[in-house]
Amino acid sequence: MFLSENSFEIATLFICFVIVAALYGSLTSSISILFKQGGPAILALISLLLFH
């Protein structure tokens, strides 16, 4: 990822995968998964978009 020309897109894609997994986990298991797993991913996505 560090050597790729599209590192921003790859990082954004992986973070979105984590957010989707957190959404699915919160729908099927417990809503707290959204905050425990998705919270840091959402913060990472926001900081990635702000500082790019």
C-alpha distances in whole Angstrom, upper triangle without the diagonal:
4,5,5,8,8,5,9,10,7,8,11,12,11,13,16,16,17,19,21,21,23,25,26,27,29,31,31,32,32,31,30,27,26,27,25,22,22,23,20,18,20,20,16,16,19,18,15,17,19,18,15
4,6,8,9,6,10,12,10,10,13,14,14,15,18,19,19,22,24,24,25,28,29,29,31,34,34,35,35,34,32,29,28,28,27,24,24,24,21,19,21,21,17,17,20,18,15,17,19,17,15
4,7,9,8,11,13,11,12,16,16,16,18,21,21,22,24,26,26,28,30,31,32,34,36,37,37,38,37,36,32,31,32,30,27,27,28,25,22,24,24,20,20,23,21,18,20,22,19,17
4,5,5,9,10,9,11,13,14,14,17,18,19,21,23,24,25,27,29,30,31,33,34,35,36,36,36,35,31,30,31,30,26,26,27,24,21,23,23,20,19,21,20,17,18,21,19,16
4,6,8,9,10,12,14,14,16,18,19,20,22,24,25,26,28,29,31,32,34,35,37,38,38,37,36,33,31,32,31,28,27,28,25,22,24,24,20,19,21,20,16,17,19,17,14
4,6,5,6,9,10,11,13,14,15,17,19,20,21,23,25,26,27,29,30,32,33,34,35,33,33,30,28,29,28,25,24,25,22,19,20,21,17,16,18,17,14,14,17,16,12
4,5,5,6,8,10,11,12,14,15,17,18,20,21,23,24,26,27,29,30,32,32,32,31,30,27,26,26,26,22,21,22,19,17,18,18,15,14,16,15,11,13,15,14,11
4,6,5,6,9,10,11,12,14,16,17,18,20,21,22,24,26,27,29,30,31,31,29,29,26,24,24,24,21,19,20,18,15,15,16,12,11,13,12,8,9,12,11,8
4,6,5,6,9,10,10,12,14,15,16,18,20,21,22,24,26,27,29,30,30,28,28,25,23,24,24,21,19,20,18,15,15,17,14,11,14,14,10,11,14,14,11
4,5,5,6,9,10,11,13,14,15,17,19,20,21,23,24,26,27,28,28,27,27,24,22,23,23,19,18,19,17,14,16,17,13,12,15,15,12,13,16,16,13
4,5,5,6,9,10,11,12,14,16,17,19,20,21,23,25,26,27,26,25,24,21,20,20,20,16,15,16,14,11,12,13,10,9,12,12,9,11,14,13,11
4,6,5,6,9,10,11,12,14,15,16,18,20,21,23,24,25,25,23,23,20,18,19,19,16,14,15,13,10,11,12,9,7,10,11,8,9,12,13,11
4,5,5,6,9,10,10,12,14,15,16,18,20,21,23,24,24,23,23,20,18,19,19,16,14,16,15,11,12,14,12,10,13,14,11,12,16,16,15
4,5,5,6,9,10,11,13,14,15,17,18,20,21,22,22,21,21,18,16,18,17,13,12,15,13,9,12,14,11,10,14,14,12,14,17,17,16
4,5,5,6,9,10,11,12,14,15,17,19,20,21,20,19,18,15,14,15,14,11,9,11,10,6,8,10,8,6,10,11,10,11,15,15,15
4,5,5,6,9,10,10,12,14,15,17,18,19,19,18,18,15,13,15,15,12,10,12,12,8,8,11,10,8,11,13,12,12,16,17,16
4,5,5,6,9,10,11,12,14,15,17,18,18,18,18,14,13,15,15,11,10,13,13,9,11,14,12,11,15,16,15,16,19,20,19
4,5,5,6,9,10,10,12,14,15,16,16,15,15,11,10,12,11,8,7,10,10,7,9,12,11,10,14,15,14,16,19,20,20
4,5,5,6,9,10,10,12,14,15,15,13,13,10,8,10,11,8,5,8,9,6,7,10,10,9,12,14,14,15,18,19,19
4,5,5,6,9,10,11,12,14,14,13,14,11,10,12,13,10,8,12,13,10,11,14,14,13,15,18,17,18,21,22,22
4,5,5,6,9,10,11,12,12,12,13,9,9,12,12,8,8,12,13,10,12,15,15,15,17,20,19,20,23,24,24
4,5,5,6,9,10,10,10,9,9,6,5,8,8,6,5,9,11,9,10,13,14,14,16,18,19,20,22,24,24
4,5,5,6,9,10,10,9,10,8,6,10,11,9,7,11,13,11,11,15,16,15,17,20,20,20,23,25,25
4,5,5,6,8,10,10,12,9,9,12,13,11,10,14,16,14,15,18,19,18,20,23,23,23,26,28,28
4,5,5,6,7,8,9,6,7,11,11,9,10,13,15,14,15,18,19,19,21,23,24,25,27,29,29
4,6,5,5,4,7,5,5,9,10,10,9,12,15,14,14,17,19,19,20,23,24,24,26,29,29
4,6,7,7,10,9,9,12,14,13,12,15,18,17,17,20,22,21,23,26,26,26,29,31,31
4,7,9,11,10,11,14,15,14,14,17,20,19,20,23,24,23,25,28,28,29,31,33,34
4,7,9,8,10,13,13,13,14,16,19,19,19,22,23,24,26,28,28,29,32,34,34
4,5,6,8,10,10,11,12,14,17,17,18,20,22,22,24,26,27,28,30,32,33
4,5,6,7,9,10,10,12,15,15,15,18,20,20,21,24,25,26,27,29,31
4,5,5,6,8,9,10,13,14,14,16,18,19,20,22,24,25,26,28,30
4,5,5,6,7,9,11,12,13,15,16,17,19,21,22,23,25,27,28
4,6,6,5,7,10,10,10,12,14,15,16,18,19,20,22,24,25
4,6,5,5,8,9,9,11,13,14,15,17,19,20,21,23,24
4,6,6,7,9,11,12,13,15,16,18,19,21,22,23,25
4,6,6,7,9,11,11,13,15,16,17,19,21,22,23
4,6,5,6,9,10,10,12,14,15,16,18,20,21
4,5,5,6,9,10,11,12,14,15,17,18,20
4,5,5,6,9,10,10,12,14,15,16,18
4,5,5,6,9,10,10,12,14,15,16
4,5,5,6,9,10,11,12,14,15
4,5,5,6,8,10,10,12,14
4,5,5,6,9,10,11,12
4,5,5,6,9,10,11
4,5,5,6,9,10
4,5,5,6,8
4,6,6,6
4,6,5
4,6
4
